[in-house]
Amino acid sequence: MRLLSLTIDGFKSFANKTTIKFEEGMTGIVGPNGSGKSNIIEAIRWVMGEQSARHLRGDKMVDVIFNGSAGRVPLNRALVSITFDNSDHYLASDFNELTITRKLFRNGDSEYLLNGNKVRLKDIVDLFIDSGLGRESFSIISQGRIEAIFNGKPEDRRAIIETVAGVAKYRKNKQTAERRLEQTMDNLNRVNDIISELA
Ligand code: ATP
């Protein structure tokens, strides 16, 4: 699996549609302070399902939409697309190439697309779960994050280790199973109540 390209359109400082192609090997992004280097990394994080505006240095999610500059009016929607070569099927999908697109409109409406088809956020999260990528992964580390990890609570650090070790997926499945078990117990108790009332 390899990152092939990233298209940013109306996201943060990228008012114009911009496509970055990633060649094989290492890619470095250079530019003066404030030129948008971090915004590129945040675009990757965002399209892969980031839900926290704070992690994207904003207050509300709509803050990621280009909000105007000298001589340029604000835009009404942000769009980011990311394309992976998946010919080794590292990501659990039959497609050899995967393009994920996320759109957000100023009225709050949002959309996720997988190879052009509308999908749920969960589908995107599930695609990356256990891949070492995805919104909660540590493949993308922004400025200040390393310090936050070192200064974080032991439980938070444990969560990081579990994510890296691939345990997070099982923890999530366990929580879902426990919730279902609880609901089933409630239903069973209700049925038993009815039975004893009828007896
Ligand atoms: P540094 O080298 O200082 O870390 P950088 O190259 O990483 O800088 P970024 O932090 O990616 O730069 O970009 C900051 C720029 O993005 C600022 O000029 C800021 O005004 C602009 N910006 C952020 N959000 C938006 C937005 N929603 N609309 C327009 N511009 C934005």
Boltz pocket constraint, residues with backbone or C-beta under 6 A from the ligand:
constraints:
  - pocket:
      binder: B
      contacts: [[A, 11], [A, 12], [A, 13], [A, 14], [A, 31], [A, 32], [A, 33], [A, 34], [A, 35], [A, 36], [A, 37], [A, 38], [A, 39], [A, 40], [A, 62], [A, 63], [A, 64], [A, 65], [A, 66], [A, 67], [A, 68], [A, 69]]
      max_distance: 6.0
